[in-house]
């Protein structure tokens, strides 16, 4: 009896040493999408048996960053270890759309085979008729009625064959076109399929059978987002509306279905280790060296490549041991988005779930709407373009932490143009062109009767006079800026002198002339400017105008 007891005890101990593998069905709950990369958060509930167990989270993205895995749980059990592995046998299930496309292509291929068979039959029949077109023989002639009957048969039947063949070829052409379109679509979807899937194995131990839940998070690389903006000016008496969107892409091989999204301007792949400035020592080479240079040791990001997230491992009961700080739910707002600014980046929490499929297509998510103060003016550079542009000068955008991206510009509900918004290139005012206004007429012309060319000693003098005429055909006052320029000299032998500028602001560094004034409805204004260039008579200019 004692022997049986000890055998049972040993078997129990051995059984506890061999962990039982449990395939866990998990659900992606939320995703934080960074500019490059994304943090996927998913959870699962399961029953953990007494003893050691290996919880296998399968069918995860192949591009999963193993060093970013974090695990936490709730229940009376202990997490012993966490590791990542690739499974080449259990591939991701085919996308339903891939199955549909494959079936459609097979069906079309069968239809094309049937049509080709019909065409072959008609071709053989036509050949047979042509081969038997000889009527009668040399010994016996053919009656006219028989010849007429045979001719009618040939004509009628061959016409039917040609017509049928033509129709079948037309159907075949259309089917082949549809098949190619479906095949291209299938190739696009199939290119996203992966040959292997990731698995995360969490080894746990429990004293008894328990109900448990496990949360895990990890970084995937084949995902990210790009910003896109709409700037909408309703009219010149209202603030500018700035609509910000995130164009999310992901090719991880796993669809994100009904997940809560957080859009972050951060970069999970960027090193978080501060650079260390080391002592800078100078050295020298011996006198005989031809190539002399200073040898220096400058600062470096020591260990930056080693700045990687630790594997999530815990050796205490999992309840209350969350390795990843939980995020609060996004509060409801007019556009379902809450913006949170940290010390290093901005997060936009979307409070409604989204579907983001793994594909080459982007998912557009509206993340924020801003009303910005703006002043309006009209702007023209008649030397380059005599059309007048309405310009909005936007202020108060500095605290929005905008990311450079494409912008679509709308004025009074009409699309105007596409541009690029780079907040880093502006200081305090963001200038946006809202398009051309044909009701303000600007004309730039040379005043030929005032232009002069003269020769004095060994020098030439050229005087150029310009007139800019402006007419406001609108029914309201306008504030207008006109810009032009005079040439500058880089050669001390070439002298440029301003003669007249009609009160323009002159920038001596750039040669730019700027007039800023108000113009009442139906009124006109004229601006004159002139300059003189003195240079050696042997010089010839090709850009004097």
Helices and strands as residue ranges (DSSP letters): H 2-17, E 20-24, E 27-33, E 36-48, E 51-60, E 64-74, E 78-87, H 96-131, H 144-190, E 197-206, E 210-233, E 240-250, E 256-264, G 304-306, E 337-341, E 346-350, E 354-356, E 359-372, E 374-381, E 385-394, G 398-400, E 405-411, E 414-421, G 423-425, E 430-437, E 440-446, G 448-450, E 452-456, E 459-472, E 478-485, E 495-500, E 505-507, E 512-519, E 524-536
